[in-house]
Amino acid sequence: MADKSNAGNVVTLNFLSFQAYDIHCSICTLTEIGTIIRSLGCFPSEAELHDIIAELEDEEPTGFVRYEKFLPTITKILLERKFRPITEDLLLQAFEVLDQQKKGHLEPEELTKYLTQEGEPFTQEEIDEMLSAAVDPDKNVILYKDFVSMMTFDDTR
């Protein structure tokens, strides 16, 4: 059970994150919910995110969610520490599985193939955004050890 101080900090953090995407007095679009949740350090799958959005949607879908409806849902997620990011070691192992020749890097086309043809496919926009951060501009490859270090953080809270 979280103490009152921790719960108060969670509510403040929720409000500030929500407010960044607020379009009209404590309302944001449902399409921003994933961004808000991820900005709070939670990383649900697309299916889990879809379930969260369905829970937040009104019976008459408007495409918007009110902060008052968002607050209890996200507070519960944060206090229960749901959807935590995977560890740096596990992410590195995943890249190493993809690097079958043990080169220490992947070609952008290689990663694009995996991200669009396996599991939950990435959109072209997501691919472009990821590659813009992942590809080494000098070598035009993804040095995945560097990329993994850049993408992860120490979550010892």
DSSP file (Angstrom, degrees, kcal/mol; ACC not computed):
  #  RESIDUE AA STRUCTURE BP1 BP2  ACC     N-H-->O    O-->H-N    N-H-->O    O-->H-N    TCO  KAPPA ALPHA  PHI   PSI    X-CA   Y-CA   Z-CA
    1    1 A M              0   0    0      0, 0.0     2,-0.2     0, 0.0    79,-0.0   0.000 360.0 360.0 360.0 132.2    0.0    0.0    0.0
    2    2 A A        -     0   0    0      1,-0.1     2,-0.1     2,-0.1    77,-0.0  -0.506 360.0-118.8 -79.7 145.9    1.4    3.4   -1.0
    3    3 A D     >  -     0   0    0     -2,-0.2     4,-2.4     1,-0.1     5,-0.2  -0.348  28.6-105.2 -78.2 167.9    1.7    6.1    1.6
    4    4 A K  H  > S+     0   0    0      1,-0.2     4,-2.5     2,-0.2     5,-0.2   0.849 119.4  54.9 -63.0 -35.6   -0.2    9.4    1.3
    5    5 A S  H  > S+     0   0    0      2,-0.2     4,-2.1     1,-0.2    -1,-0.2   0.929 110.2  45.5 -63.2 -45.9    3.0   11.3    0.3
    6    6 A N  H  > S+     0   0    0      2,-0.2     4,-2.2     1,-0.2    -2,-0.2   0.917 113.0  50.2 -63.8 -44.2    3.7    8.9   -2.5
    7    7 A A  H  X S+     0   0    0     -4,-2.4     4,-2.4     1,-0.2    -2,-0.2   0.893 109.7  51.7 -61.5 -40.4    0.1    9.0   -3.7
    8    8 A G  H  X S+     0   0    0     -4,-2.5     4,-2.2     1,-0.2    -1,-0.2   0.897 109.2  49.8 -63.5 -40.6    0.1   12.8   -3.6
    9    9 A N  H  X S+     0   0    0     -4,-2.1     4,-2.5     2,-0.2    -2,-0.2   0.889 109.9  51.5 -63.8 -39.3    3.3   12.8   -5.8
   10   10 A V  H  X S+     0   0    0     -4,-2.2     4,-2.7     2,-0.2    -2,-0.2   0.919 109.5  49.3 -63.7 -44.3    1.7   10.4   -8.2
   11   11 A V  H  X S+     0   0    0     -4,-2.4     4,-2.5     2,-0.2    -2,-0.2   0.918 112.0  48.5 -62.2 -43.4   -1.4   12.7   -8.5
   12   12 A T  H  X S+     0   0    0     -4,-2.2     4,-2.4     2,-0.2    -2,-0.2   0.929 112.6  48.0 -62.0 -45.7    0.8   15.7   -9.1
   13   13 A L  H  X S+     0   0    0     -4,-2.5     4,-2.3     1,-0.2     5,-0.2   0.904 111.4  51.1 -61.7 -42.8    2.8   13.9  -11.8
   14   14 A N  H  X S+     0   0    0     -4,-2.7     4,-2.9     1,-0.2     5,-0.2   0.932 110.3  49.0 -58.7 -47.3   -0.3   12.7  -13.5
   15   15 A F  H  X S+     0   0    0     -4,-2.5     4,-2.9     1,-0.2    -2,-0.2   0.923 111.8  47.9 -61.9 -45.3   -1.8   16.2  -13.6
   16   16 A L  H  X S+     0   0    0     -4,-2.4     4,-1.2     2,-0.2    -1,-0.2   0.897 114.2  46.8 -64.2 -40.3    1.4   17.7  -15.1
   17   17 A S  H  X S+     0   0    0     -4,-2.3     4,-0.6     2,-0.2     3,-0.3   0.924 115.3  45.8 -66.2 -44.3    1.6   15.0  -17.7
   18   18 A F  H >X S+     0   0    0     -4,-2.9     3,-1.5     1,-0.2     4,-0.6   0.916 108.5  56.8 -63.8 -43.3   -2.0   15.3  -18.6
   19   19 A Q  H >< S+     0   0    0     -4,-2.9     3,-0.7     1,-0.3    -1,-0.2   0.799  95.1  65.8 -61.6 -30.1   -1.8   19.1  -18.7
   20   20 A A  H 3< S+     0   0    0     -4,-1.2    -1,-0.3    -3,-0.3    -2,-0.2   0.788 114.2  31.5 -62.6 -26.5    0.9   18.9  -21.3
   21   21 A Y  H << S+     0   0    0     -3,-1.5     8,-0.4    -4,-0.6    -1,-0.2   0.334  89.4 128.0-111.8   4.2   -1.6   17.4  -23.8
   22   22 A D    <<  -     0   0    0     -3,-0.7     6,-0.2    -4,-0.6     3,-0.2  -0.430  31.6-179.8 -65.4 126.0   -4.7   19.2  -22.4
   23   23 A I  S    S+     0   0    0      4,-2.8     2,-0.3     1,-0.3     5,-0.2   0.778  70.9  12.2 -99.6 -30.7   -6.5   20.9  -25.2
   24   24 A H  S    S-     0   0    0      3,-1.2    -1,-0.3     0, 0.0     4,-0.0  -0.803 120.5 -48.7-150.6 103.3   -9.5   22.5  -23.3
   25   25 A C  S    S-     0   0    0     -2,-0.3    42,-0.1     1,-0.2     3,-0.1   0.843 123.3 -21.5  39.6  75.4   -9.7   22.7  -19.6
   26   26 A S  S    S+     0   0    0      1,-0.2    41,-2.4    40,-0.1     2,-0.4   0.803 112.5 110.5  67.6  33.9   -8.9   19.2  -18.3
   27   27 A I  E     +A   66   0A   0     39,-0.2    -4,-2.8    40,-0.1    -3,-1.2  -0.999  37.0 173.1-134.4 138.0   -9.7   17.4  -21.6
   28   28 A C  E     -A   65   0A   0     37,-2.1    37,-2.8    -2,-0.4    -6,-0.1  -0.931  37.6 -93.8-135.9 166.3   -7.3   15.6  -23.9
   29   29 A T  E >   -A   64   0A   0     -8,-0.4     3,-1.4    -2,-0.3     4,-0.4  -0.467  27.8-124.5 -77.9 150.6   -7.7   13.5  -27.0
   30   30 A L  G >  S+     0   0    0     33,-2.4     3,-1.3     1,-0.3     4,-0.4   0.805 109.3  66.6 -62.4 -29.2   -7.8    9.7  -26.6
   31   31 A T  G 3  S+     0   0    0     32,-0.4     4,-0.4     1,-0.3    -1,-0.3   0.726  97.6  54.2 -67.0 -19.5   -5.0    9.5  -29.2
   32   32 A E  G <> S+     0   0    0     -3,-1.4     4,-2.5     1,-0.2    -1,-0.3   0.563  82.8  88.6 -88.4  -9.1   -2.7   11.2  -26.7
   33   33 A I  H <> S+     0   0    0     -3,-1.3     4,-2.8    -4,-0.4     5,-0.2   0.899  86.4  51.0 -59.0 -43.6   -3.3    8.7  -23.9
   34   34 A G  H  > S+     0   0    0     -4,-0.4     4,-2.5    -3,-0.2    -1,-0.2   0.907 110.9  48.7 -60.1 -42.5   -0.5    6.4  -25.0
   35   35 A T  H  > S+     0   0    0     -4,-0.4     4,-2.1     2,-0.2    -1,-0.2   0.909 112.6  48.1 -63.7 -42.9    2.0    9.3  -25.1
   36   36 A I  H  X S+     0   0    0     -4,-2.5     4,-0.9     2,-0.2    -2,-0.2   0.940 112.5  48.0 -63.6 -47.2    0.9   10.5  -21.6
   37   37 A I  H ><>S+     0   0    0     -4,-2.8     5,-1.6     1,-0.2     3,-0.7   0.914 113.3  47.7 -61.7 -42.9    1.2    7.0  -20.2
   38   38 A R  H ><5S+     0   0    0     -4,-2.5     3,-1.8     1,-0.2    -1,-0.2   0.845 104.8  59.7 -68.0 -32.5    4.6    6.5  -21.7
   39   39 A S  H 3<5S+     0   0    0     -4,-2.1    -1,-0.2     1,-0.3    -2,-0.2   0.732 100.8  57.4 -66.6 -19.3    5.8    9.9  -20.5
   40   40 A L  T <<5S-     0   0    0     -4,-0.9    -1,-0.3    -3,-0.7    -2,-0.2   0.305 126.9-100.2 -92.2   7.9    5.1    8.6  -17.0
   41   41 A G  T < 5S+     0   0    0     -3,-1.8     2,-0.4     1,-0.3    -3,-0.2   0.672  83.7 125.2  85.2  17.5    7.4    5.6  -17.5
   42   42 A C      < -     0   0    0     -5,-1.6    -1,-0.3    42,-0.1    42,-0.2  -0.912  38.6-169.2-111.0 138.6    4.8    3.0  -18.3
   43   43 A F        +     0   0    0     40,-4.0    40,-0.1    -2,-0.4    43,-0.1  -0.596  10.8 176.3-131.0  72.1    5.1    0.9  -21.4
   44   44 A P        -     0   0    0      0, 0.0    -6,-0.0     0, 0.0    -2,-0.0  -0.354  35.7-106.7 -71.1 156.0    2.0   -1.1  -22.1
   45   45 A S     >  -     0   0    0      1,-0.1     4,-2.7    -2,-0.0     5,-0.2  -0.245  37.6-100.9 -68.4 170.0    1.7   -3.1  -25.3
   46   46 A E  H  > S+     0   0    0      1,-0.2     4,-2.3     2,-0.2     5,-0.1   0.887 125.9  51.7 -62.6 -37.0   -0.7   -1.8  -28.0
   47   47 A A  H  > S+     0   0    0      2,-0.2     4,-1.8     1,-0.2    -1,-0.2   0.919 111.3  46.5 -65.2 -43.1   -3.3   -4.3  -26.9
   48   48 A E  H  > S+     0   0    0      2,-0.2     4,-2.1     1,-0.2    -2,-0.2   0.893 112.1  51.1 -65.5 -39.3   -3.0   -3.2  -23.2
   49   49 A L  H  X S+     0   0    0     -4,-2.7     4,-2.6     1,-0.2    -2,-0.2   0.895 107.0  53.7 -63.8 -40.0   -3.1    0.4  -24.3
   50   50 A H  H  X S+     0   0    0     -4,-2.3     4,-2.4     1,-0.2    -1,-0.2   0.901 108.3  50.1 -60.4 -41.4   -6.3   -0.3  -26.3
   51   51 A D  H  X S+     0   0    0     -4,-1.8     4,-1.9     2,-0.2    -2,-0.2   0.895 110.4  49.8 -63.9 -40.9   -7.9   -1.8  -23.1
   52   52 A I  H  X S+     0   0    0     -4,-2.1     4,-1.6     2,-0.2    -2,-0.2   0.930 111.8  47.8 -63.2 -45.3   -6.9    1.3  -21.1
   53   53 A I  H  X S+     0   0    0     -4,-2.6     4,-1.9     1,-0.2    -2,-0.2   0.903 109.3  53.3 -63.4 -41.5   -8.4    3.6  -23.7
   54   54 A A  H  < S+     0   0    0     -4,-2.4    -1,-0.2     1,-0.2    -2,-0.2   0.881 108.4  50.8 -61.0 -37.2  -11.6    1.5  -23.9
   55   55 A E  H  < S+     0   0    0     -4,-1.9    -1,-0.2     1,-0.2    -2,-0.2   0.841 113.4  45.3 -67.3 -33.3  -11.9    1.9  -20.1
   56   56 A L  H  < S+     0   0    0     -4,-1.6    10,-0.2    -5,-0.1    -2,-0.2   0.731  91.7 101.0 -83.5 -23.2  -11.5    5.6  -20.3
   57   57 A E  S  < S-     0   0    0     -4,-1.9     8,-0.1    -5,-0.1     2,-0.1  -0.301  74.3-119.7 -66.6 144.7  -13.9    6.1  -23.2
   58   58 A D        -     0   0    0      6,-0.4    -1,-0.1     2,-0.2     5,-0.1  -0.338  28.2-107.1 -73.4 163.7  -17.4    7.4  -22.5
   59   59 A E  S    S+     0   0    0      1,-0.3    -1,-0.1     2,-0.1    -2,-0.1   0.867 122.4  48.3 -61.3 -34.8  -20.3    5.3  -23.5
   60   60 A E  S    S-     0   0    0      0, 0.0    -1,-0.3     0, 0.0    -2,-0.2  -0.862 103.0-133.2-102.2  94.8  -20.9    7.8  -26.3
   61   61 A P        +     0   0    0      0, 0.0    -2,-0.1     0, 0.0    -4,-0.0  -0.228  35.8 167.4 -57.5 128.4  -17.4    8.0  -27.7
   62   62 A T        -     0   0    0      2,-0.4     3,-0.1    -4,-0.0    -3,-0.0   0.517  52.6-114.0-113.4 -13.7  -16.3   11.6  -28.3
   63   63 A G  S    S+     0   0    0      1,-0.4   -33,-2.4    -5,-0.1   -32,-0.4   0.487  87.5  93.3  88.5   3.5  -12.6   11.0  -28.9
   64   64 A F  E     -A   29   0A   0    -35,-0.3     2,-0.4   -34,-0.1    -2,-0.4  -0.876  57.6-154.8-127.3 158.5  -11.7   12.9  -25.7
   65   65 A V  E     -A   28   0A   0    -37,-2.8   -37,-2.1    -2,-0.3     2,-0.2  -1.000  16.6-131.9-134.6 139.1  -11.1   12.0  -22.1
   66   66 A R  E >>  -A   27   0A   0     -2,-0.4     4,-2.0   -10,-0.2     3,-0.9  -0.609  20.2-123.9 -86.4 147.9  -11.6   14.2  -19.0
   67   67 A Y  H 3> S+     0   0    0    -41,-2.4     4,-3.0     1,-0.3    -1,-0.1   0.871 110.6  61.5 -57.3 -38.9   -8.8   14.4  -16.4
   68   68 A E  H 34 S+     0   0    0    -42,-0.3    -1,-0.3     1,-0.2   -42,-0.0   0.816 109.6  41.1 -60.6 -30.9  -11.3   13.3  -13.7
   69   69 A K  H <> S+     0   0    0     -3,-0.9     4,-0.7     2,-0.1    -1,-0.2   0.818 116.0  50.1 -84.1 -33.4  -11.8   10.0  -15.5
   70   70 A F  H  X S+     0   0    0     -4,-2.0     4,-2.5     1,-0.2     5,-0.3   0.883  98.4  68.6 -69.8 -41.0   -8.1    9.6  -16.4
   71   71 A L  H  X S+     0   0    0     -4,-3.0     4,-2.4     1,-0.2     5,-0.2   0.883  99.2  43.7 -53.9 -53.4   -6.8   10.2  -12.8
   72   72 A P  H  > S+     0   0    0      0, 0.0     4,-1.9     0, 0.0    -1,-0.2   0.895 115.9  49.3 -63.8 -36.3   -8.1    7.1  -11.0
   73   73 A T  H  X S+     0   0    0     -4,-0.7     4,-1.9     2,-0.2    -2,-0.2   0.957 116.2  39.5 -66.1 -51.1   -7.0    4.8  -13.9
   74   74 A I  H  X S+     0   0    0     -4,-2.5     4,-2.6     1,-0.2     5,-0.2   0.851 112.8  56.4 -71.6 -33.0   -3.4    6.1  -14.3
   75   75 A T  H  X S+     0   0    0     -4,-2.4     4,-2.8    -5,-0.3     5,-0.2   0.928 108.4  47.8 -62.3 -43.7   -2.9    6.5  -10.5
   76   76 A K  H  X S+     0   0    0     -4,-1.9     4,-2.1    -5,-0.2    -2,-0.2   0.917 111.5  50.7 -61.9 -43.9   -3.8    2.8  -10.1
   77   77 A I  H  <>S+     0   0    0     -4,-1.9     5,-2.4     1,-0.2     4,-0.3   0.923 114.5  43.7 -59.9 -45.3   -1.4    1.8  -12.9
   78   78 A L  H ><5S+     0   0    0     -4,-2.6     3,-0.9     1,-0.2    -2,-0.2   0.915 113.8  48.4 -69.9 -43.1    1.5    3.9  -11.4
   79   79 A L  H 3<5S+     0   0    0     -4,-2.8    -1,-0.2     1,-0.3    -2,-0.2   0.832 113.9  47.0 -68.2 -30.8    0.9    2.7   -7.8
   80   80 A E  T 3<5S-     0   0    0     -4,-2.1    -1,-0.3    -5,-0.2    -2,-0.2   0.484 108.4-128.9 -85.9  -2.6    0.8   -0.9   -8.9
   81   81 A R  T X 5 +     0   0    0     -3,-0.9     3,-0.5    -4,-0.3    -3,-0.2   0.895  45.1 173.2  55.5  44.8    3.9   -0.3  -11.0
   82   82 A K  T 3 < +     0   0    0     -5,-2.4    -1,-0.2     1,-0.2   -39,-0.1  -0.455  52.3  20.0 -79.1 154.2    2.3   -1.8  -14.1
   83   83 A F  T 3  S+     0   0    0    -41,-0.2   -40,-4.0     1,-0.2    -1,-0.2   0.834  78.8 179.8  61.1  39.7    3.8   -1.8  -17.5
   84   84 A R    <   -     0   0    0     -3,-0.5    -1,-0.2   -42,-0.2   -42,-0.1  -0.358  33.6 -99.8 -68.4 150.9    7.4   -1.3  -16.4
   85   85 A P        -     0   0    0      0, 0.0    -1,-0.1     0, 0.0     2,-0.1  -0.320  39.6-104.3 -69.1 155.1   10.1   -1.1  -19.1
   86   86 A I        -     0   0    0      1,-0.1     2,-0.0    -3,-0.1     0, 0.0  -0.383  44.4 -94.0 -75.4 160.8   12.2   -4.1  -19.8
   87   87 A T     >  -     0   0    0      1,-0.1     4,-2.2    -2,-0.1     5,-0.2  -0.279  26.0-115.4 -75.2 160.3   15.8   -4.1  -18.5
   88   88 A E  H  > S+     0   0    0      1,-0.2     4,-2.6     2,-0.2     5,-0.2   0.898 115.8  53.6 -60.0 -42.2   18.8   -3.1  -20.6
   89   89 A D  H  > S+     0   0    0      1,-0.2     4,-2.3     2,-0.2    -1,-0.2   0.913 109.4  47.0 -60.9 -44.1   20.2   -6.6  -20.5
   90   90 A L  H  > S+     0   0    0      2,-0.2     4,-1.8     1,-0.2    -1,-0.2   0.897 112.8  48.9 -67.2 -40.1   17.0   -8.1  -21.8
   91   91 A L  H  X S+     0   0    0     -4,-2.2     4,-1.9     2,-0.2    -2,-0.2   0.909 110.9  50.7 -64.7 -42.2   16.7   -5.5  -24.6
   92   92 A L  H  X S+     0   0    0     -4,-2.6     4,-2.4     1,-0.2    -2,-0.2   0.905 107.7  53.6 -61.8 -41.9   20.3   -6.1  -25.6
   93   93 A Q  H  X S+     0   0    0     -4,-2.3     4,-1.9     1,-0.2    -1,-0.2   0.883 105.9  53.8 -60.0 -38.5   19.7   -9.9  -25.7
   94   94 A A  H  X S+     0   0    0     -4,-1.8     4,-1.5     1,-0.2    -1,-0.2   0.923 109.8  46.4 -63.1 -44.5   16.8   -9.3  -28.1
   95   95 A F  H  X S+     0   0    0     -4,-1.9     4,-1.8     1,-0.2    -1,-0.2   0.888 109.6  55.2 -64.4 -38.0   19.0   -7.3  -30.4
   96   96 A E  H  < S+     0   0    0     -4,-2.4     6,-0.2     1,-0.2    -1,-0.2   0.853 103.9  54.3 -65.0 -33.9   21.7  -10.0  -30.2
   97   97 A V  H  < S+     0   0    0     -4,-1.9    -1,-0.2     1,-0.2    -2,-0.2   0.901 109.4  48.0 -63.7 -40.0   19.2  -12.6  -31.3
   98   98 A L  H  < S+     0   0    0     -4,-1.5     2,-1.7     1,-0.2    -2,-0.2   0.817  98.9  71.7 -70.1 -30.0   18.4  -10.5  -34.4
   99   99 A D    ><  +     0   0    0     -4,-1.8     3,-1.8     1,-0.2    -1,-0.2  -0.561  61.5 167.6 -85.9  73.8   22.2  -10.1  -35.1
  100  100 A Q  T 3  S+     0   0    0     -2,-1.7    -1,-0.2     1,-0.3    -2,-0.1   0.751  73.4  52.0 -65.1 -25.5   22.7  -13.7  -36.2
  101  101 A Q  T 3  S-     0   0    0     -3,-0.2    -1,-0.3     0, 0.0    -2,-0.1   0.410 106.0-127.4 -91.2   2.4   26.1  -12.9  -37.7
  102  102 A K    <   +     0   0    0     -3,-1.8    -2,-0.1    -6,-0.2    -6,-0.1   0.887  59.3 145.2  54.4  45.7   27.3  -11.3  -34.4
  103  103 A K        -     0   0    0      2,-0.3    -1,-0.1     1,-0.0     3,-0.1   0.674  63.2-121.0 -83.7 -19.5   28.5   -8.1  -36.1
  104  104 A G  S    S+     0   0    0      1,-0.2    41,-0.5    -5,-0.1    40,-0.3   0.497  85.9  62.1  87.4   4.3   27.5   -5.9  -33.2
  105  105 A H        -     0   0    0     38,-0.2     2,-0.4    39,-0.1    -2,-0.3  -0.979  67.5-139.4-152.5 164.1   25.2   -3.9  -35.5
  106  106 A L  B     -B  142   0B   0     36,-1.8    36,-3.2    -2,-0.3    -7,-0.1  -0.946  25.2-117.3-123.3 148.4   22.1   -4.2  -37.6
  107  107 A E     >  -     0   0    0     -2,-0.4     4,-2.1    34,-0.2     3,-0.3  -0.600  27.6-121.0 -77.0 145.0   21.3   -2.7  -41.0
  108  108 A P  H  > S+     0   0    0      0, 0.0     4,-2.4     0, 0.0     5,-0.2   0.878 114.7  52.8 -55.4 -38.2   18.4   -0.3  -41.0
  109  109 A E  H  > S+     0   0    0      2,-0.2     4,-2.1     1,-0.2     5,-0.1   0.872 106.9  53.3 -65.6 -36.5   16.6   -2.5  -43.6
  110  110 A E  H  > S+     0   0    0     -3,-0.3     4,-2.0     2,-0.2    -1,-0.2   0.946 111.8  43.3 -61.6 -51.0   17.1   -5.5  -41.4
  111  111 A L  H  X S+     0   0    0     -4,-2.1     4,-2.6     1,-0.2    -2,-0.2   0.892 111.2  55.3 -65.1 -39.6   15.5   -3.9  -38.4
  112  112 A T  H  X S+     0   0    0     -4,-2.4     4,-1.4    -5,-0.2    -1,-0.2   0.906 106.4  51.9 -59.0 -42.3   12.7   -2.4  -40.5
  113  113 A K  H  X S+     0   0    0     -4,-2.1     4,-1.8     1,-0.2     3,-0.4   0.940 112.0  45.4 -60.6 -47.8   11.8   -5.9  -41.7
  114  114 A Y  H  X S+     0   0    0     -4,-2.0     4,-1.4     1,-0.2    -2,-0.2   0.900 113.4  49.8 -62.5 -40.9   11.6   -7.3  -38.2
  115  115 A L  H  < S+     0   0    0     -4,-2.6     7,-2.7     1,-0.2    -1,-0.2   0.691 118.6  37.0 -76.1 -18.1    9.6   -4.4  -36.9
  116  116 A T  H  < S+     0   0    0     -4,-1.4    -1,-0.2    -3,-0.4    -2,-0.2   0.619 123.6  37.6-106.3 -15.9    7.0   -4.5  -39.7
  117  117 A Q  H  < S+     0   0    0     -4,-1.8     2,-0.4    -5,-0.2    -2,-0.2   0.509 108.0  60.3-115.4  -5.6    6.7   -8.3  -40.2
  118  118 A E  S  < S-     0   0    0     -4,-1.4    -1,-0.1    -5,-0.2     0, 0.0  -0.941 103.9 -25.9-124.6 145.3    6.9   -9.7  -36.7
  119  119 A G  S    S-     0   0    0     -2,-0.4    -4,-0.0     2,-0.1     0, 0.0  -0.194 123.4  -0.1  60.6-143.9    4.8   -9.2  -33.6
  120  120 A E  S    S-     0   0    0      1,-0.0    -2,-0.1    -3,-0.0    -3,-0.1  -0.725  89.9-127.4 -79.4 109.8    2.8   -6.0  -33.4
  121  121 A P        -     0   0    0      0, 0.0    -5,-0.2     0, 0.0     2,-0.2  -0.315  15.2-128.1 -66.7 138.8    3.9   -4.2  -36.6
  122  122 A F        -     0   0    0     -7,-2.7     2,-0.1   -10,-0.2    -3,-0.0  -0.496  22.6-118.0 -76.2 150.8    5.3   -0.7  -36.3
  123  123 A T     >  -     0   0    0     -2,-0.2     4,-2.4     1,-0.1     5,-0.2  -0.446  28.9-107.3 -79.4 164.6    3.8    2.1  -38.5
  124  124 A Q  H  > S+     0   0    0      1,-0.2     4,-2.8     2,-0.2     5,-0.2   0.883 122.5  54.2 -61.3 -37.2    6.0    3.8  -41.0
  125  125 A E  H  > S+     0   0    0      2,-0.2     4,-2.3     1,-0.2    -1,-0.2   0.912 109.0  47.5 -62.2 -43.0    6.0    6.9  -38.8
  126  126 A E  H  > S+     0   0    0      2,-0.2     4,-2.5     1,-0.2    -2,-0.2   0.900 112.4  49.9 -65.3 -40.5    7.2    4.8  -35.8
  127  127 A I  H  X S+     0   0    0     -4,-2.4     4,-3.0     2,-0.2     5,-0.3   0.951 111.5  48.2 -60.7 -50.1    9.9    3.2  -38.0
  128  128 A D  H  X S+     0   0    0     -4,-2.8     4,-2.0     1,-0.2    -2,-0.2   0.900 112.8  48.3 -59.0 -42.9   11.2    6.5  -39.3
  129  129 A E  H  X S+     0   0    0     -4,-2.3     4,-1.0     2,-0.2    -1,-0.2   0.917 113.9  46.2 -65.3 -43.6   11.3    8.0  -35.7
  130  130 A M  H >X S+     0   0    0     -4,-2.5     4,-2.4     1,-0.2     3,-0.7   0.936 112.9  48.8 -65.4 -46.1   13.1    5.0  -34.3
  131  131 A L  H 3X S+     0   0    0     -4,-3.0     4,-2.4     1,-0.2    -1,-0.2   0.849 103.6  60.8 -64.8 -33.0   15.7    4.9  -37.2
  132  132 A S  H 3< S+     0   0    0     -4,-2.0    -1,-0.2    -5,-0.3    -2,-0.2   0.834 116.0  33.8 -63.4 -29.4   16.3    8.6  -36.9
  133  133 A A  H << S+     0   0    0     -4,-1.0    -2,-0.2    -3,-0.7    -1,-0.2   0.765 122.9  45.6 -91.2 -29.2   17.5    7.9  -33.3
  134  134 A A  H  < S+     0   0    0     -4,-2.4     9,-0.5    -5,-0.1     2,-0.3   0.821  88.0  88.5 -89.0 -33.2   19.1    4.5  -33.9
  135  135 A V  B  < S-C  142   0B   0     -4,-2.4     7,-0.2    -5,-0.2   -28,-0.1  -0.518  75.5-128.6 -78.1 127.4   21.1    4.8  -37.0
  136  136 A D     >  -     0   0    0      5,-3.4     4,-2.6    -2,-0.3     5,-0.5  -0.614  16.5-145.6 -69.3 121.1   24.7    5.9  -36.6
  137  137 A P  T  4 S+     0   0    0      0, 0.0    -1,-0.2     0, 0.0    -2,-0.0   0.784  94.2  46.9 -65.8 -26.8   25.0    8.8  -39.1
  138  138 A D  T  4 S+     0   0    0      1,-0.1    -2,-0.0     3,-0.1    -3,-0.0   0.879 125.5  26.8 -80.4 -39.0   28.7    8.0  -40.0
  139  139 A K  T  4 S-     0   0    0      2,-0.2    -1,-0.1    -3,-0.0     3,-0.1   0.581  92.1-135.9-102.1 -12.0   28.3    4.2  -40.5
  140  140 A N     <  +     0   0    0     -4,-2.6     2,-0.3     1,-0.2    -5,-0.1   0.839  70.0 104.5  55.3  37.8   24.6    4.0  -41.5
  141  141 A V  S    S-     0   0    0     -5,-0.5    -5,-3.4   -34,-0.1     2,-0.8  -0.882  78.9-106.2-134.6 168.1   24.1    1.0  -39.2
  142  142 A I  B     -BC 106 135B   0    -36,-3.2   -36,-1.8    -2,-0.3     2,-1.6  -0.868  22.0-159.5-101.0 106.0   22.4    0.5  -35.9
  143  143 A L    >>  -     0   0    0     -2,-0.8     4,-2.1    -9,-0.5     3,-0.7  -0.690  14.8-167.4 -81.0  91.6   25.0    0.0  -33.2
  144  144 A Y  H 3> S+     0   0    0     -2,-1.6     4,-2.9   -40,-0.3     5,-0.2   0.740  76.5  59.6 -66.3 -26.4   22.6   -1.6  -30.9
  145  145 A K  H 3> S+     0   0    0    -41,-0.5     4,-1.9     2,-0.2    -1,-0.3   0.932 111.9  42.1 -64.7 -42.2   24.6   -1.6  -27.8
  146  146 A D  H <> S+     0   0    0     -3,-0.7     4,-2.0     2,-0.2    -2,-0.2   0.906 115.2  50.6 -66.9 -42.0   24.8    2.2  -28.0
  147  147 A F  H  X S+     0   0    0     -4,-2.1     4,-1.9     2,-0.2    -2,-0.2   0.910 109.4  49.9 -64.5 -42.9   21.2    2.4  -28.9
  148  148 A V  H  X S+     0   0    0     -4,-2.9     4,-1.4     1,-0.2    -1,-0.2   0.914 109.8  51.4 -62.1 -43.3   20.0    0.2  -26.0
  149  149 A S  H  < S+     0   0    0     -4,-1.9    -1,-0.2     1,-0.2    -2,-0.2   0.894 111.3  48.4 -60.2 -39.5   22.1    2.4  -23.6
  150  150 A M  H  < S+     0   0    0     -4,-2.0    -1,-0.2     1,-0.2    -2,-0.2   0.845 112.8  48.0 -68.8 -34.4   20.4    5.5  -25.0
  151  151 A M  H  < S+     0   0    0     -4,-1.9     2,-0.2    -5,-0.1    -1,-0.2   0.674 104.7  66.4 -83.4 -18.2   16.9    4.0  -24.7
  152  152 A T     <  -     0   0    0     -4,-1.4     2,-0.3    -3,-0.2   -65,-0.1  -0.611  55.9-168.2-108.2 163.2   17.0    2.7  -21.2
  153  153 A F        -     0   0    0     -2,-0.2     2,-0.8     2,-0.0   -65,-0.1  -0.965  36.6 -96.1-143.0 159.4   17.3    4.1  -17.7
  154  154 A D        -     0   0    0     -2,-0.3     2,-1.0     1,-0.1     3,-0.1  -0.682  34.9-169.0 -79.8 112.2   18.0    2.8  -14.3
  155  155 A D        +     0   0    0     -2,-0.8    -1,-0.1     1,-0.2   -71,-0.0  -0.637  31.8 142.2-104.3  74.1   14.6    2.2  -12.7
  156  156 A T              0   0    0     -2,-1.0    -1,-0.2     1,-0.2    -2,-0.0   0.315 360.0 360.0 -96.2   9.3   15.6    1.6   -9.1
  157  157 A R              0   0    0     -3,-0.1    -1,-0.2     0, 0.0    -2,-0.1   0.497 360.0 360.0 -69.1 360.0   12.6    3.4   -7.6
